[in-house]
Amino acid sequence: MATTPATPASLVALSFDGGALRAIDQTALPWEERRLELRTAEDVAAAIRRLAIRGAPLIGVAAAYGIVLELSRDPSMAALERATTLLRTARPTAVNLAWAVDRVRTAVEAGGDLVSTALEEARRIDAEEEAASNGIAAHGADLLAGARRILTHCNTGALAAPGRGTALAVIAELADRGRLQHVLATESRPLLQGARLTAYELAALGIRHELIVDSAAAGLIAAGEVDAVIVGCDRVAANGDVANKVGTYGLALAANAAGIPFVVAGPTSTIDLATASGREITIEDRNPDEVRLAAGQRLTLPNTPCRNPAFDVTPASLITALITERGTIRSPTTEALATHTAGSR
């Protein structure tokens, strides 16, 4: 039986109490709100790999605390090296993971007590990402003030980022302003983050919504039932190409054909100026059993060959605007992204 959705104020996906990192096991939602107690960097890395902790900003924060946990057990530079290597490679596509790990490592290497320095930097990252969600919500709602019917893909709320989230934070802000009529949420195969997590969060927020199969989205957009599409992002390349949950590219094509806005929302920590274009982004290939099975039930013959890319890349030319906590970048370009992120840590 599905659990009663938490109220938005009480939905905290991740918290650090000094001795452990406590996280909602997102693989169990919406049927059970199960809490994990993680005490080592390996615990955190394993939770990230199996998507118990997911969402680009959230896995970055989790990894930062994972370093703190490891240094608390063994306050040495060897432990720092071990933890950073382990956590940095837990998932390859979202840049926030490496960004957060590198920030903590740099802070520790600069001197001071290893544990307290790592904890201070991890808490700073956590606070910055929570504040970023509020900025994204405000800027995104300003941009989409005229949109009443929104389509979104995968999960981008409080389960994916500290605070209100990214794309779902914009949707929540539109609802708070009385501007939102309706949300269409894709199921987001193969692991159904839309069906399991976004529907859960929308119900908690009291926002009118309908769940659709992924393949219905393009037809509904073409039929004029959507005013705008908004999604999150796992990495934004220097030229504005965006890696996000597989299926995003198709939504961008459909929105472009229909002449409606296709908007990407994410914190500046997701912008990777060191990656020139989407062609250079590593796309994570996950276990084929995620395609063969759904909620543990077999969908096809057990030996059916499957491919399971977790992400795809949407070219910058299809993106109406990128929303970050700093504001709106319309038709993102290399120059615009460099200017937008100038001075970022």
C-alpha positions in Angstrom: 0.0 0.0 0.0 1.3 3.4 -0.9 2.3 5.7 2.0 0.6 9.0 2.6 2.7 11.6 0.9 4.6 13.8 3.3 3.7 17.5 3.4 6.1 19.7 1.4 7.6 21.2 4.5 8.3 17.8 6.0 9.8 16.2 2.9 13.5 16.2 3.6 15.3 13.7 1.4 18.6 14.0 3.2 19.9 15.1 6.6 23.2 14.8 8.4 23.3 14.4 12.2 27.0 14.2 12.8 27.2 10.4 13.1 25.3 9.4 10.1 23.7 10.6 6.8 20.0 9.8 6.9 18.2 9.5 3.6 14.8 8.5 2.3 15.3 5.3 0.3 13.8 6.5 -3.0 13.6 3.0 -4.4 10.9 2.2 -1.9 8.6 5.2 -2.7 5.7 5.7 -3.0 4.8 2.5 -1.2 7.0 2.9 1.9 8.9 5.9 3.3 12.0 3.9 4.4 14.9 5.8 6.0 18.5 4.8 5.4 21.3 5.3 8.0 24.6 5.7 6.1 27.9 5.7 8.1 30.7 5.3 5.5 31.6 6.7 2.1 30.9 3.2 0.7 27.4 3.3 2.2 26.8 6.6 0.5 28.3 5.6 -2.9 26.2 2.4 -2.9 23.0 4.4 -2.2 23.8 6.7 -5.0 24.6 3.9 -7.4 21.3 2.1 -6.8 19.3 5.3 -6.9 18.2 5.3 -3.3 19.7 8.8 -3.4 19.3 10.4 -6.7 18.9 13.8 -8.5 22.0 15.7 -9.6 22.1 18.3 -6.8 21.2 15.8 -4.1 23.9 13.3 -5.0 26.4 16.0 -4.8 25.4 17.0 -1.3 25.3 13.3 -0.3 28.8 12.8 -1.6 30.1 15.8 0.3 28.8 14.4 3.5 30.1 11.0 2.5 33.6 12.4 2.7 32.9 13.7 6.2 31.7 10.3 7.3 34.9 8.7 6.1 37.2 11.3 7.7 35.3 10.9 10.9 36.3 7.2 10.9 39.9 7.8 9.7 41.1 11.4 9.8 43.9 11.0 7.3 44.8 12.2 3.8 44.7 8.6 2.7 41.0 8.4 3.8 40.3 11.6 1.9 41.9 10.1 -1.2 40.0 6.9 -0.8 36.6 8.6 -0.2 36.9 11.1 -3.1 37.9 8.4 -5.6 35.0 6.2 -4.5 32.4 8.9 -4.5 33.5 10.7 -7.5 32.9 7.7 -9.7 29.6 6.5 -8.2 27.7 7.8 -11.2 29.4 9.3 -14.3 26.9 11.7 -15.9 25.8 14.3 -13.3 28.6 16.8 -12.8 27.3 17.9 -9.4 28.8 14.7 -7.9 32.4 15.5 -8.9 31.9 19.2 -8.3 30.9 18.7 -4.6 33.6 16.1 -3.9 36.3 18.3 -5.4 35.1 21.3 -3.3 35.3 19.4 -0.1 38.7 17.9 -1.1 40.1 21.3 -1.9 38.9 22.8 1.3 40.5 20.0 3.4 43.8 20.1 1.5 44.0 23.9 2.2 44.6 23.1 5.9 42.9 22.9 9.3 41.2 20.1 11.1 40.3 17.5 8.5 36.9 16.6 9.8 35.6 20.0 10.9 36.9 21.5 7.6 35.1 18.9 5.5 31.9 19.3 7.5 31.9 23.0 7.2 32.3 22.8 3.4 29.7 20.1 3.1 27.2 22.1 5.1 28.0 25.1 2.9 27.3 23.2 -0.3 24.0 21.9 1.2 22.9 25.4 2.2 23.9 26.8 -1.2 21.9 24.2 -3.1 18.9 24.8 -0.9 19.1 28.5 -1.5 19.5 27.8 -5.2 16.2 26.0 -5.4 14.4 29.1 -4.2 16.1 31.3 -6.8 15.3 28.8 -9.5 11.6 28.7 -8.4 11.3 32.5 -8.6 13.1 33.0 -11.9 11.4 30.1 -13.5 7.9 31.2 -12.4 8.6 34.7 -13.8 9.6 33.3 -17.1 6.6 30.9 -17.4 4.0 33.3 -15.8 1.7 32.8 -18.8 1.9 29.0 -18.9 -1.1 27.3 -17.3 -0.5 23.7 -18.5 3.0 22.3 -17.8 4.6 19.0 -18.8 7.5 17.7 -16.9 9.8 14.7 -17.1 11.4 12.5 -14.4 11.6 13.9 -10.8 13.0 17.3 -10.0 11.5 18.2 -6.6 12.6 17.9 -3.0 13.6 14.3 -3.6 16.1 15.4 -6.2 17.7 18.6 -4.6 17.8 20.3 -1.2 14.9 22.6 -0.7 12.0 22.7 -3.2 14.0 21.2 -6.1 14.6 22.5 -9.6 12.0 22.2 -12.3 9.4 21.0 -9.8 10.2 24.0 -7.7 9.2 26.2 -10.6 5.9 24.3 -10.9 5.3 24.7 -7.2 6.0 28.4 -7.3 3.6 28.8 -10.2 0.9 27.0 -8.2 1.6 29.2 -5.2 1.1 32.3 -7.4 -2.2 31.0 -8.6 -0.9 30.7 -12.2 -1.0 26.9 -12.7 -3.9 25.0 -14.1 -2.6 21.5 -14.6 0.6 19.4 -14.7 1.3 16.4 -17.0 4.0 14.2 -15.5 5.6 11.5 -17.6 6.1 8.1 -16.0 9.8 8.2 -16.9 10.7 4.7 -17.8 12.4 2.4 -17.0 12.5 3.2 -13.2 9.4 5.3 -13.2 10.7 8.3 -11.3 7.8 10.3 -12.6 5.1 7.7 -11.7 6.7 6.9 -8.3 8.3 10.2 -7.2 6.9 13.2 -9.1 3.3 12.0 -8.6 4.1 11.5 -4.9 5.4 15.1 -4.6 2.6 16.7 -6.7 0.1 15.0 -4.4 1.9 16.3 -1.4 1.8 19.8 -2.8 -1.9 19.5 -3.7 -1.2 20.3 -7.3 -3.7 19.0 -9.9 -1.9 16.6 -12.2 -2.2 13.6 -14.5 0.4 10.9 -15.1 1.0 9.9 -18.7 3.1 7.2 -20.4 6.3 8.6 -21.9 5.1 7.8 -25.4 2.0 10.0 -25.0 3.9 13.2 -24.4 4.7 14.2 -28.0 1.1 13.7 -29.2 -0.4 15.7 -26.3 2.1 18.5 -27.0 1.2 18.5 -30.7 -2.5 18.5 -29.8 -2.1 21.8 -28.0 -2.6 20.5 -24.5 0.7 21.8 -23.1 1.8 25.4 -22.8 5.4 24.7 -21.8 7.8 21.8 -21.0 10.2 22.2 -18.1 12.8 19.6 -17.0 15.8 19.4 -14.8 19.4 18.7 -15.9 22.4 16.5 -14.8 25.0 18.4 -16.8 25.1 21.5 -19.0 28.0 21.6 -21.3 29.9 24.8 -22.1 28.0 25.3 -25.4 24.6 24.8 -23.7 23.9 21.2 -24.6 22.1 19.5 -21.7 22.3 15.9 -20.4 19.1 14.8 -18.6 16.9 11.8 -18.0 16.6 9.7 -21.1 13.5 10.8 -23.1 14.3 14.5 -22.6 15.6 15.0 -26.2 12.3 13.7 -27.6 10.3 16.2 -25.5 12.5 19.0 -26.7 11.9 18.0 -30.4 8.1 17.9 -29.8 8.1 21.3 -28.0 10.1 22.8 -30.8 7.8 21.5 -33.4 4.8 22.8 -31.5 6.3 26.2 -31.0 6.1 26.1 -27.2 8.9 26.8 -24.6 11.3 24.0 -23.7 12.9 25.2 -20.4 15.7 23.6 -18.4 16.1 24.3 -14.7 19.2 23.6 -12.5 21.7 25.2 -10.2 24.9 26.7 -11.5 26.7 23.6 -10.0 25.3 21.6 -12.9 27.0 23.8 -15.5 30.3 22.2 -16.6 32.4 24.7 -18.6 35.2 22.1 -18.8 33.0 19.9 -21.1 32.8 21.6 -24.5 29.6 20.0 -25.8 27.1 17.3 -25.3 29.2 14.9 -27.4 31.8 14.8 -24.6 29.3 13.9 -21.8 29.6 10.3 -20.6 26.1 8.7 -20.7 25.6 6.2 -18.0 24.5 2.7 -19.2 22.7 1.0 -16.4 21.7 -2.7 -15.8 19.5 -4.1 -18.6 17.3 -5.7 -15.9 15.9 -2.2 -15.2 14.3 -2.5 -18.7 13.4 -6.2 -18.4 11.6 -5.7 -15.1 9.1 -3.2 -13.5 8.6 -3.2 -9.8 10.2 -6.7 -9.8 7.8 -8.1 -12.4 9.1 -9.5 -15.6 8.1 -7.5 -18.8 9.8 -9.7 -21.4 11.7 -12.9 -21.8 14.6 -13.1 -19.3 17.2 -13.4 -22.1 15.9 -10.5 -24.2 18.8 -8.2 -25.1 18.2 -4.7 -23.8 20.0 -1.3 -23.8 19.5 1.0 -20.9 21.1 4.5 -21.4 20.0 6.5 -18.3 20.4 9.9 -20.0 20.3 11.6 -23.4 21.6 14.9 -24.7 19.4 17.8 -25.9 21.3 20.3 -28.1 21.3 23.9 -27.0 19.5 24.9 -30.2 16.3 23.3 -28.9 16.4 25.0 -25.4 14.3 28.1 -25.0 16.0 29.0 -21.7 18.1 27.7 -18.9 17.0 28.8 -15.4 19.5 28.9 -12.5 19.5 30.6 -9.1 21.2 33.5 -10.8 18.5 34.1 -13.4 17.5 33.2 -16.9 19.8 32.4 -19.9 17.7 32.6 -23.1 19.0 30.4 -25.9 22.1 29.4 -23.9 25.5 29.8 -25.7 29.1 29.4 -24.7 29.5 33.1 -24.1 26.3 33.4 -22.1 27.1 30.5 -19.9 30.6 31.7 -19.2 29.3 35.2 -18.2 26.5 33.7 -16.1 28.8 31.5 -14.1 31.6 34.0 -13.6 32.7 34.1 -10.0 31.1 30.7 -9.1 33.0 28.5 -6.7 
